[in-house]
Amino acid sequence: MDCGNVTALLHSADEELRVRRLSEADRLYTQFIDVCKDRGCSVEDLAIAYNNRGQVKYLRVDFYEAMDDYTSAITINKHFEIPYYNRGLIRYRLGFFEDAEEDFKRTLKLNPNFEDAKVSLNQTLLDKEEKLKRGY
């Protein structure tokens, strides 16, 4: 598969995600990731593919699998703030407030203007404090 076809594959996967055809998006992102493992792609594109496949899994409420993909995206590109934010959202939803706090702070370190991360961090801190007050 040449570079143009690989790029087209990623764009096709993005389009499938956009219109919420999740099974097809998942298949295409997985195909893109597999091709990239064999022939190498830009770290940015590979991280985007993992992040977006994580979104597919998040929408399916497969939270732990989504976190695995977000972590893979972070491992590939430590300067990509979106997967930190996305993983933080799941950690927050699961009640892992300290881990969520860490992810949101990392997001804001990479992008201080990320407004949703600011809101999520503030809510995480409030809920973490409330949890401590209640003793659980």
Secondary structure per residue as TSV (DSSP state, phi and psi in degrees):
chain	resnum	aa	ss	phi	psi
A	1	M	-	360.0	124.8
A	2	D	-	-82.2	171.4
A	3	C	H	-57.8	-39.0
A	4	G	H	-63.3	-41.3
A	5	N	H	-68.2	-36.5
A	6	V	H	-65.1	-43.9
A	7	T	H	-63.8	-41.2
A	8	A	H	-62.7	-36.6
A	9	L	H	-62.4	-44.0
A	10	L	H	-63.5	-43.4
A	11	H	H	-64.5	-38.0
A	12	S	H	-63.5	-42.9
A	13	A	H	-62.1	-43.1
A	14	D	H	-60.0	-41.3
A	15	E	H	-65.3	-42.0
A	16	E	H	-62.3	-39.8
A	17	L	H	-64.6	-42.9
A	18	R	H	-58.0	-39.4
A	19	V	T	-94.4	9.1
A	20	R	T	64.9	31.6
A	21	R	-	-90.4	82.3
A	22	L	H	-67.9	-39.8
A	23	S	H	-62.8	-44.2
A	24	E	H	-68.6	-40.1
A	25	A	H	-60.5	-45.3
A	26	D	H	-59.8	-45.3
A	27	R	H	-61.0	-45.4
A	28	L	H	-69.4	-40.8
A	29	Y	H	-62.8	-41.7
A	30	T	H	-63.5	-42.1
A	31	Q	H	-61.6	-45.4
A	32	F	H	-59.2	-47.0
A	33	I	H	-61.0	-43.6
A	34	D	H	-63.4	-42.6
A	35	V	H	-62.2	-43.1
A	36	C	H	-65.2	-34.7
A	37	K	H	-63.4	-35.6
A	38	D	H	-78.5	-40.5
A	39	R	H	-118.5	-6.5
A	40	G	-	80.2	134.7
A	41	C	-	-136.7	176.3
A	42	S	-	-65.5	143.9
A	43	V	H	-61.5	-33.1
A	44	E	H	-63.5	-47.4
A	45	D	H	-65.3	-41.2
A	46	L	H	-65.3	-42.0
A	47	A	H	-63.8	-39.7
A	48	I	H	-62.4	-43.4
A	49	A	H	-61.3	-44.9
A	50	Y	H	-64.0	-43.9
A	51	N	H	-60.2	-46.1
A	52	N	H	-71.0	-34.6
A	53	R	H	-66.1	-33.6
A	54	G	H	-61.0	-37.4
A	55	Q	H	-63.2	-41.3
A	56	V	H	-57.4	-47.7
A	57	K	H	-67.0	-36.7
A	58	Y	H	-61.1	-45.3
A	59	L	H	-64.5	-25.6
A	60	R	T	-86.7	-0.1
A	61	V	T	64.0	32.5
A	62	D	-	-96.7	70.9
A	63	F	H	-62.4	-42.4
A	64	Y	H	-68.8	-38.0
A	65	E	H	-66.8	-38.8
A	66	A	H	-61.8	-44.2
A	67	M	H	-61.4	-36.4
A	68	D	H	-60.9	-43.0
A	69	D	H	-68.2	-40.0
A	70	Y	H	-62.9	-39.7
A	71	T	H	-64.8	-39.0
A	72	S	H	-62.3	-42.2
A	73	A	H	-61.0	-42.0
A	74	I	H	-66.0	-42.0
A	75	T	H	-60.8	-39.0
A	76	I	H	-73.9	-39.8
A	77	N	-	-140.5	92.1
A	78	K	T	-67.4	-8.2
A	79	H	T	-102.8	9.4
A	80	F	-	-96.9	105.9
A	81	E	H	-74.1	-26.1
A	82	I	H	-59.7	-47.6
A	83	P	H	-65.6	-29.1
A	84	Y	H	-62.3	-46.3
A	85	Y	H	-62.1	-48.0
A	86	N	H	-61.9	-43.0
A	87	R	H	-65.6	-37.7
A	88	G	H	-60.8	-39.1
A	89	L	H	-61.1	-43.1
A	90	I	H	-67.6	-44.6
A	91	R	H	-59.4	-39.7
A	92	Y	H	-61.3	-49.7
A	93	R	H	-59.7	-32.5
A	94	L	T	-85.5	-2.3
A	95	G	T	84.7	12.9
A	96	F	-	-89.8	70.5
A	97	F	H	-64.2	-38.4
A	98	E	H	-65.7	-41.1
A	99	D	H	-67.0	-41.0
A	100	A	H	-62.7	-44.2
A	101	E	H	-56.1	-45.5
A	102	E	H	-59.8	-45.1
A	103	D	H	-65.1	-43.2
A	104	F	H	-66.8	-37.1
A	105	K	H	-65.6	-40.2
A	106	R	H	-64.4	-40.9
A	107	T	H	-56.4	-47.4
A	108	L	H	-72.1	-27.7
A	109	K	H	-65.4	-40.1
A	110	L	H	-76.1	-33.5
A	111	N	-	-144.3	89.5
A	112	P	T	-62.1	-15.2
A	113	N	T	-96.4	10.6
A	114	F	-	-78.2	91.1
A	115	E	H	-61.5	-42.7
A	116	D	H	-61.7	-34.4
A	117	A	H	-68.3	-36.5
A	118	K	H	-62.4	-46.9
A	119	V	H	-62.5	-45.3
A	120	S	H	-64.8	-39.4
A	121	L	H	-63.0	-46.8
A	122	N	H	-60.4	-43.0
A	123	Q	H	-66.1	-38.8
A	124	T	H	-61.0	-45.1
A	125	L	H	-63.4	-40.6
A	126	L	H	-63.8	-46.1
A	127	D	H	-69.2	-35.3
A	128	K	H	-62.9	-43.4
A	129	E	H	-64.5	-42.6
A	130	E	H	-62.1	-41.2
A	131	K	H	-61.2	-42.7
A	132	L	H	-65.1	-39.3
A	133	K	H	-62.2	-36.7
A	134	R	H	-81.5	-11.2
A	135	G	T	80.1	28.0
A	136	Y	-	-137.9	360.0
